[in-house]
């Protein structure tokens, strides 16, 4: 795609251009924001403003037009989100410096209507990324952020090895002084590594320790030659001197024509840990070659009885809602109207509990065909603004003429509690940039929502992050390994963005498949991963189709592991990291069989249980099951019921009503399996007890 470069003149914004070129994008313009004339630096949360005198030189080195704008706004909105969660007011914040970027890129689009992307050199700044992506979404642009979440030590070495020559033009960190101004990254690399070891300083200056100016890089057609500079000391202290270089005279030296290709390190698609999962699955596939396969997936038939009543249950600070669907769709009703009506029903149910859609943490969206994915997303997006809920979307065999069904979990803001504190506690990871990290969202959802120490992670398919394409040719092993890696990286990013201090305990995993026969292979890869990360209740279900034609999708629920512990002597409450307990059990009676897996904490209420049965009548054994299972069922908020074609739904619905008062969501599947058995089950029930 054609793109515009957001230029600060520093190493990151220039190095990201190399990766844009490596990924086939074409640079057509550059854009930069800076302080008003006569002001050399501005205290901005968003932009590097030192070294503005050299921006013109950088653009001339690239031989593209430069668009500039003075920063008139200030950092009004300093939270982790930008804009409103409500769709009606999802525009920017008037007077915020982010809006200067909007006006700048709007001008670029007027002059270059074919521009589709924006190069951004963000590495760790969630603050910067969120705001750039907000502007890009409003202008129909894609953020290209290939440095996002990269290891800083590796990144600095790669910059030096790639031939990027950048010098320090500002210092503001412990251990850095005026003597370091003007030195190149190659010269500073040992010092920066030492300061990181001693004080935890950011090697790439992500904590504001230093700023740079790029004098040369492989795609420059000229090299900047600094002829005269002055050192300006902003503040001098024993702890950390703040000083910068004023560039008073510079010139350009014409280079030989840059080569069409250049040596550039690109991170491997898979980390070693997930390559091991890939290998385990490939071995499983190879060992099964030529052997008789298990029975193929069964397509559920349309039934006279279909559990269609909306189901809702409130528990403490949570609300579970299931079976949201149009009450009486007709063949003349448009898909768009059916989706809209479903959301109106959902909103009405939420409003009865003084909630809105912005309080939803996770939504599962079931559609009758993946051909409807784009149309459903177009309507879906109208109901959300900034930081929408996490989501999983799958195509299932809904009984016609139904084409859409929804369930969700929302967190309740207590009327007499600290509402602002609880609203602020909801943190979203909503990454819309192309990178090497993990896939940008392919719909109006966040990769994860963290609230009350629970992390709801969106379903992850095996997309290649830099292109948002599936591996070609299709490869179950690679897709599965990528699903695992994406899920892990999303949780790690949530941890980093929320200040860390917790380890994370996965409490349930659902593996959505399109072929039931693939369950055993994905399970082999899961077993290897769980051996290193702890046992997790895990469910394997085959459905009609997955987004983009994927073979597997992984959806997880995670708890931070932080538990409130009361001291027995003084009653003081402290937060401690605890491990989740994992239990399995069986109950058998004549021809009835029940199997379950539970994850819970001894010190808080968060738990998940998955129960497998051959037929609905087997649920009668729940009363004979272990007390831990009975407790999980009794405290359940939402039960997702995954059933196959040979289950009596009327009997199942009645059995569930007898054993608990939770909300119910029925999900028609073509195959249901557990991690412990090499055969299929008739149904499985996933109990969420948040």
Secondary structure, DSSP 8 states (H G I E B T S, - for coil): -EEEEE--SSHHHHHHHHHHHHTT-EEEEEEEEE--TT------SS---TTGGGHHHHHHHHTSEEEEEE---B----SSS-S-SSGGG-S--TTBTHHHHHHHHHHHHHH-TT--EEE---SS-HHHHHHHHHHHHHHT-EEE-TTTT--HHHHHHHHHHTT-EEEEEEE-STT--GGGTT-BHHHHHHHHHHHHHHH---TT-TTSSEEEEEEE-TT-SEEEEEEEEEEEEEE--SS--EEEEEEEEEEEEE-----S--------SS-HHHHHHHHHHHHHHHHHTTS------------S----S-EEEEETTEEEEEEE--TT--TTS-HHHHHHHHHHHHHHHHHTTT--GGGEEEEEEEES-GGGHHHHHHHHGGG--SS--EEEEEE----TT--EEEEEEEE---TTS-HHHHHHH-EEE---SB-SSS---SSS-BSEEEETTEEEE--EE-EETTTTEE-SS--HHHHHHHHHHHHHHHHHHHHHHTT-----EEEEEEEEES-GGGHHHHHHHHHHHHHHH----EEEEE-SEEGGG-SEEEEEEEE--EEEEE-TTT--EEEEE---EEEEEEEEETTEEEEEEEEE-SSSS-EEEEEEESSGGGGGGGGGS-HHHHHHHHT-SEEEEEE-TTS-HHHHHHHHHHH---EEEEEE-SEEEESS-SS--SEEEEEEE-
